[in-house]
Amino acid sequence: MFRQDPLNTILALGSGFTPTAVRVTATLRLPDLVEQGHRTVSALAAETGTDEQSLGRVLHYVSLLGLFTRTEAPEGGETAYELTDVGRVLLGDHPGNLRRWLDYEDPSRAMEARFEPAIGLLMDAVRTGAPVYEQAHGRPFWADLEAHPDIEKSFNAGIARIANRLVPELARSYDWSSVRHVVDVGGGNGSLLLKLLTEHPALRGTLLELESVIEEARGTVSPVAGRCELVAGSFFDPMPAGGDVYLIANTLHNWSDRDAGRILGRCAEALEPGGRVVVVERLLDSGKDPVMASYADLLMLVLLGGRERSQEDLRTLGGAVGLTLTDARKFELPGHWLIEFTKGGTR
């Protein structure tokens, strides 16, 4: 692996060829092909329809990065490649799903591809402290989604993928039997709320989302339509009343501290004393998956001017609007936590 001396480490980390070569590896599905037994450059080139010599040069580079190990060729034979534990993360069936995320040609990554020009402007964001998405694409992030339905669909699909991983754990790790009515604040296309109401038949729900998302959500939550109300609106305005839990999943990090505090404040206004706000977010101090949490933190900076936060950051934001942090539970999903606030509670 490249981490053998400081010079080679910095060369590998700083070179623009590193992310590009890793993405070529993912796009060509080289880890899956090696796993299937195509272990030589000639075999891999034949399977992928690529130039053998050029592919060999990429394989050499990503092997130095630690994705493969090389077995020196016997006399008259070819060098063979084997997957490392690092390379296995790029297998198509790996639960981390990073191959899709890195695949240049995967049509489902339209949103991720849209991020990349803004990521390239990180220096400007560092200088100003402001998001640079509009600089990259001519519109702020949310306006750009509205202007490009295909990108918006990709974004909502990404939210749904996260919900698919979060909801089973969310449904069993929190005491939903004590909840009559949950308001899903900025809940996207309703995937999370659908799964939550399906798991808990006594639970009623309200989805608060922008008008542009409500129609898609109507179809998503149709199986539980009798227990689910859809409300078009902004979470910066007064919230729908009646919830005893206001759920904010993977949303606060999109916003600056000022705006995140406004969202929590609107929840607090809508709650009766003893009502709760449940926040599901990555935590910077989670101790698990620290690179992904830090990556997400920088992504929020360049896209929206938001940020990932520590548990103490959230405690401070809630306290400023009359909410007391009363519970914190780590998810199995790396980096994610459930943070409970109670209106007028004690801790």
ZISUL-V428905 format. One record per residue. N is the residue number from 1. PSI is psi in whole degrees, 0 to 359 (* if undefined). Layout:
# ZISUL-V428905
<<N,PSI> <N,PSI>>
This chain:
# ZISUL-V428905
<<1,160> <2,340> <3,62> <4,340> <5,158> <6,321> <7,310> <8,328> <9,311> <10,321> <11,316> <12,318> <13,325> <14,343> <15,135> <16,343> <17,339> <18,302> <19,327> <20,315> <21,323> <22,321> <23,325> <24,318> <25,317> <26,317> <27,319> <28,357> <29,40> <30,319> <31,317> <32,320> <33,318> <34,318> <35,327> <36,355> <37,1> <38,88> <39,357> <40,161> <41,318> <42,318> <43,318> <44,321> <45,320> <46,320> <47,329> <48,353> <49,38> <50,168> <51,126> <52,313> <53,317> <54,318> <55,321> <56,325> <57,323> <58,316> <59,321> <60,315> <61,311> <62,339> <63,322> <64,331> <65,344> <66,11> <67,329> <68,160> <69,150> <70,136> <71,118> <72,142> <73,139> <74,164> <75,125> <76,0> <77,189> <78,150> <79,139> <80,152> <81,142> <82,147> <83,142> <84,175> <85,327> <86,314> <87,330> <88,337> <89,337> <90,7> <91,146> <92,332> <93,12> <94,136> <95,339> <96,340> <97,28> <98,336> <99,313> <100,318> <101,329> <102,353> <103,115> <104,329> <105,2> <106,119> <107,344> <108,355> <109,31> <110,322> <111,315> <112,319> <113,326> <114,332> <115,327> <116,320> <117,326> <118,322> <119,323> <120,347> <121,23> <122,322> <123,317> <124,321> <125,322> <126,322> <127,322> <128,337> <129,10> <130,155> <131,154> <132,10> <133,317> <134,324> <135,324> <136,324> <137,359> <138,353> <139,151> <140,163> <141,306> <142,323> <143,326> <144,322> <145,314> <146,325> <147,345> <148,88> <149,328> <150,322> <151,319> <152,319> <153,319> <154,319> <155,312> <156,327> <157,323> <158,319> <159,319> <160,322> <161,317> <162,318> <163,321> <164,329> <165,328> <166,320> <167,315> <168,319> <169,319> <170,320> <171,328> <172,342> <173,350> <174,152> <175,77> <176,345> <177,339> <178,2> <179,131> <180,319> <181,119> <182,134> <183,117> <184,109> <185,113> <186,45> <187,20> <188,223> <189,9> <190,5> <191,316> <192,314> <193,321> <194,311> <195,323> <196,316> <197,330> <198,319> <199,332> <200,89> <201,341> <202,352> <203,138> <204,154> <205,154> <206,132> <207,122> <208,116> <209,169> <210,154> <211,323> <212,340> <213,338> <214,320> <215,317> <216,319> <217,327> <218,317> <219,322> <220,316> <221,9> <222,326> <223,339> <224,26> <225,329> <226,342> <227,13> <228,124> <229,140> <230,127> <231,121> <232,127> <233,181> <234,143> <235,4> <236,350> <237,171> <238,135> <239,156> <240,136> <241,168> <242,347> <243,141> <244,348> <245,130> <246,118> <247,127> <248,101> <249,121> <250,45> <251,316> <252,328> <253,346> <254,349> <255,154> <256,168> <257,320> <258,311> <259,323> <260,322> <261,324> <262,320> <263,312> <264,323> <265,320> <266,322> <267,316> <268,322> <269,322> <270,341> <271,147> <272,158> <273,136> <274,349> <275,163> <276,152> <277,127> <278,119> <279,129> <280,117> <281,161> <282,146> <283,133> <284,331> <285,29> <286,337> <287,356> <288,137> <289,49> <290,329> <291,318> <292,320> <293,318> <294,322> <295,312> <296,325> <297,313> <298,324> <299,317> <300,324> <301,308> <302,330> <303,315> <304,350> <305,15> <306,195> <307,153> <308,156> <309,162> <310,170> <311,322> <312,325> <313,315> <314,322> <315,317> <316,316> <317,315> <318,317> <319,328> <320,342> <321,20> <322,18> <323,134> <324,129> <325,115> <326,350> <327,150> <328,124> <329,133> <330,135> <331,158> <332,327> <333,121> <334,132> <335,342> <336,143> <337,155> <338,121> <339,124> <340,132> <341,148> <342,135> <343,117> <344,14> <345,177> <346,150> <347,*>>
